[in-house]
Amino acid sequence: LKTGFLKWKPDYDSAATEYGKAAVAFKNAKQFDQAREACLREAEAHENNKATTPDSHIPLTVALQEMQRLPEAVQLIEKASMMYLENGTPDTAAIALERAGKLIENVSPEKAVQLYQQAASVFENEERLRQALEMLGKASRLLVRGRRLDEAALSLQKEKSIYKEIENYPTCYKKTIAQVLVHLHRNDYVAAERCVRESYSIPGFNGSEDCAALEQLLEGYDQQDQDQVSEVCNLPLFKYMDNDYAKLGLTLVVPGGGIKKKSPNTAQDKARGPAAVGSHADEEEDEYSGGLC
C-alpha cells in the first residue's frame, strides 16, 4: 500500500490478497479479533480497487460468528447479497440471505423472517418457485411461533397462491388448514369461513378429507362445541402437520369458555329430576332393545 518516488499508486489488488491470507492465518490461530481486522482491511482494499467482490465478506462473517457477534455478521451477509445482485448472481444472493436467516433465527426471529422473505422475493423473481416456497414456509412458521398471526395469515396466503400456480393442490389443502387455524386463533371466524369457501375453487378440495374436517371444525367452533373442535384437531390430518401448526390445533379454544351446548332433551331431563331422567333412559333402552333393525 505504500507509495514512493517509483510507485505513485498503491497496489490494492495485491494488498487485498495478502490481507486475505492474513485473515485465514488469524482465524486458524483462533485470534478472531485480528482475523476480523484483516478481513475489514481486505474488503477496504477491494473497494479502493473499484472491485465489487462480495466473497471478501465471507471470511469476516465466519470470524464474527465465532465471536458470537451475530447481528454484525448478518449485516455483512446482507451487504454481500446486495453485491451479488449487482454482479448478476441473484441465486447466490438468495442463498446468502437464507444463510443469514439461519444464523440469526434463534437470536432475532423478527430479523430472520425479514431475511427469509427477501430470499423468497429473489427466488421468485428468478422464477425458482420451489425455493421461494421453502423460504416463505420458514417465514410463516416463525411468524406463527412468534404469535404474529396477522402477518402469518398473509404469508400463508402467499404460499397457497404459489402452490396453486404450480398445481400442487394437495399442499394447497394443507395450507388452507393452517390458514383456518391461524384465523380462529385471531378470533376471526368470518375470515376462516371465507378461506374455506374460496378454497372450493381449488381442484379436488370439495369432497376431500381436508374439506370435510374443516367444515366440522368450523361447525364446532360456531356452535361453541369444544368437544367437537378438540376431536377434529386431534385427527392425524391436524396432528401430523408442522409442529407450529399442530400446536395451534391442540391449543384452540372456542369462545365462551368452550362449554358444549346441551340438547333440549337433556335440559328437560335435568329440570324433571333424577327419577325422570332414569325413566327417560329406560324408555330409550326399551325402544332399541331389539337393535336398530
Disulfide bonds with the S-S distance in Angstrom:
none
